[in-house]
Amino acid sequence: MTDNENLHPQDDARTIRSHAGEAITDSRNWPGYTLIGTGIAVLGLFLVAAGYGFTGWAWIAVIMCTLCLVTGATLVLLEHRRVKRLERVCYLRTR
């Protein structure tokens, strides 16, 4: 066992996901999660603006909500693909 495995042991027998806890341990995901959270908050602002009849603010909110959600999801997915690619490279080096 290497020193790295001792720092982050993985219970393969009971872990059904290959990346359990990735969202917490990988801080490169945090900007994406922040944008997704911001998009959800702006969605609430959109609903309030639309409910009160402020169409200008509703359009601004729906555009911002869409941008935040799409950008956040893209960042999270790109980071996950990067982690999977690095794992594949490390796996191929050890073979």
C-alpha positions, 0 to 999 in steps of 0.5 A: 500500500502506498502512502496515498492509499493510506491517506484516502482508503476506499472501501470497495466492498461496500461502495457502489459508486466509484467516486463516492464523496468526490463532490466534497474532496475535489474543490475544483467542483465547487465553482460549478456547484456554486453556480448551480445554487445561484441558478436555483436562487435566481429561479426563485427570483424569476418566479417572484418577478413573474408573479408580481408582473415585472416582466423586464425583471422576469426576463433578466432572471430567466436569462441569468438562471439559464446561464448559471445552471448551464455553466454550472452543470458544464463545469461539474461534468467537465471536472468529472470527465477530467478525474475519470481521464486521470484515473484511466491514465494512472491505471494504464501506467500501472499495467 
